[in-house]
């Protein structure tokens, strides 16, 4: 297992609306399941893109090549949903992420990472509870939020943090 890089500073953006699942609470036997769901381009149609370790390194950040510095590979800002199929709150977040992918098509890429099938990524980011959602602006460091939230909370974070738009007064 890869050592934790310790380079990312995770920030809490908002209070949790729902309880998070403990990612160590269940094990899956079919770790290869979502490996086949991987997309190879961030310019795909308005849909969530499933990542594995290889596609993550290609599309988001190659933590092997740049273990001490965050170097974002994407062309657009991104949101990454770290989830597991057995997690109840993750199931509530899934349709929200699908809607966000459609709403922000061409502006923000929405990715999903199955934590059971991609344990290396879970270790790299210190994922201990799911869902955990990473928000990646085009420049600057990403921020992580653990726990499920309402759609409006995700939109606010995307608008203000990911896209850098000022809040409407």
C-alpha positions in Angstrom: 0.0 0.0 0.0 1.3 3.4 -0.9 2.4 5.7 2.0 0.3 8.6 2.7 1.7 11.7 1.2 0.4 14.1 3.8 0.4 17.0 1.3 -3.3 17.7 1.1 -4.9 19.8 3.7 -8.5 18.8 4.0 -10.9 21.6 4.9 -14.4 21.2 6.2 -16.6 23.3 4.1 -20.1 22.9 5.6 -21.8 21.0 8.4 -23.0 17.5 7.7 -26.6 17.0 6.9 -26.6 13.2 7.2 -24.5 10.7 9.0 -21.5 9.4 7.1 -20.8 5.7 6.7 -17.6 4.2 8.2 -15.6 2.8 5.2 -14.2 0.1 7.4 -17.7 -1.2 8.3 -18.1 -3.6 5.4 -15.9 -5.4 2.9 -16.6 -6.2 -0.7 -15.4 -9.3 -2.5 -15.6 -8.0 -6.0 -13.0 -5.3 -6.0 -12.7 -5.3 -9.8 -16.3 -4.4 -10.4 -16.0 -0.7 -11.1 -12.6 -1.0 -12.8 -14.6 -1.6 -16.0 -16.7 1.5 -15.6 -13.7 3.8 -16.1 -13.9 6.6 -18.7 -10.8 7.9 -20.4 -11.8 11.5 -21.1 -13.0 14.3 -19.0 -14.8 15.6 -22.1 -17.5 12.9 -22.0 -21.2 13.5 -22.1 -23.1 14.9 -19.1 -22.6 11.9 -16.9 -20.6 10.9 -13.8 -17.2 9.4 -14.7 -16.0 6.4 -12.7 -12.3 6.3 -11.9 -9.9 3.7 -10.8 -6.3 4.3 -9.7 -4.9 4.3 -13.2 -7.5 6.7 -14.6 -7.3 8.9 -11.5 -3.5 9.3 -12.1 -4.2 10.2 -15.7 -7.1 12.5 -15.3 -6.7 14.0 -11.8 -3.4 13.7 -10.1 -0.4 11.4 -10.6 0.5 10.9 -7.0 3.3 8.5 -7.9 5.0 11.0 -10.2 4.3 14.0 -7.9 4.1 12.6 -4.4 5.0 15.9 -2.7 2.9 18.3 -4.7 -0.7 18.6 -5.9 -0.5 18.9 -9.7 -4.0 18.8 -11.1 -4.1 17.2 -14.6 -7.7 18.2 -15.5 -8.8 20.8 -17.9 -11.9 21.7 -15.9 -12.5 21.9 -12.2 -13.8 18.7 -10.7 -15.8 17.1 -7.9 -14.9 13.5 -6.8 -17.4 11.4 -4.9 -15.6 8.6 -2.9 -18.4 6.0 -2.2 -19.2 2.4 -1.7 -22.2 0.4 -3.1 -23.2 -0.8 0.4 -23.4 2.7 1.9 -26.8 4.2 2.4 -25.8 7.9 2.4 -23.7 7.2 -0.7 -26.9 5.9 -2.4 -28.6 9.2 -1.6 -25.7 11.2 -3.0 -25.5 9.3 -6.3 -28.5 10.9 -8.0 -27.4 14.3 -6.8 -24.0 13.8 -8.5 -25.8 12.6 -11.7 -27.8 15.8 -11.7 -24.8 18.0 -11.0 -22.9 16.4 -13.9 -25.8 17.5 -16.2 -26.1 20.9 -14.7 -22.4 21.7 -14.8 -21.6 20.0 -18.1 -18.7 21.8 -19.7 -17.9 23.7 -16.5 -17.1 21.0 -13.8 -16.3 17.3 -14.2 -18.0 14.9 -11.7 -16.1 11.8 -10.9 -16.8 8.8 -8.6 -14.3 6.5 -6.9 -15.5 3.2 -5.4 -13.4 3.0 -2.2 -13.8 -0.8 -1.9 -12.4 -1.4 -5.4 -9.7 1.4 -5.1 -8.2 1.0 -1.7 -4.9 2.7 -2.8 -6.8 5.9 -3.6 -8.7 5.7 -0.3 -5.3 5.4 1.5 -3.7 8.3 -0.4 -6.5 10.6 0.7 -7.1 9.1 4.1 -10.7 8.3 3.4 -12.2 7.0 6.7 -15.8 7.7 6.2 -18.0 7.8 3.1 -19.4 9.5 1.3 -16.4 11.8 1.1 -16.5 14.4 -1.6 -13.4 16.2 -2.9 -13.8 19.6 -4.5 -11.1 20.6 -6.9 -10.8 24.2 -8.2 -8.8 24.7 -11.5 -6.0 26.3 -9.5 -5.2 25.8 -5.8 -5.5 22.9 -3.5 -8.6 20.7 -3.3 -10.9 20.5 -0.2 -12.6 17.4 1.2 -16.0 17.1 2.8 -17.1 13.9 4.6 -20.7 13.0 4.8 -23.8 13.4 2.6 -25.2 16.8 2.0 -28.3 18.3 0.3 -28.0 19.2 -3.4 -28.2 22.9 -2.7 -25.1 22.6 -0.4 -23.1 20.9 -3.1 -24.2 23.6 -5.6 -23.1 26.3 -3.2 -19.6 24.8 -2.8 -19.3 24.2 -6.5 -20.3 27.8 -7.3 -18.2 29.5 -4.6 -15.2 27.2 -4.1 -14.8 25.2 -7.2 -15.8 27.9 -9.8 -14.8 30.8 -7.6 -18.0 32.7 -8.1 -18.9 35.2 -5.5 -22.1 34.5 -3.5 -25.2 36.2 -4.6 -26.4 38.8 -2.0 
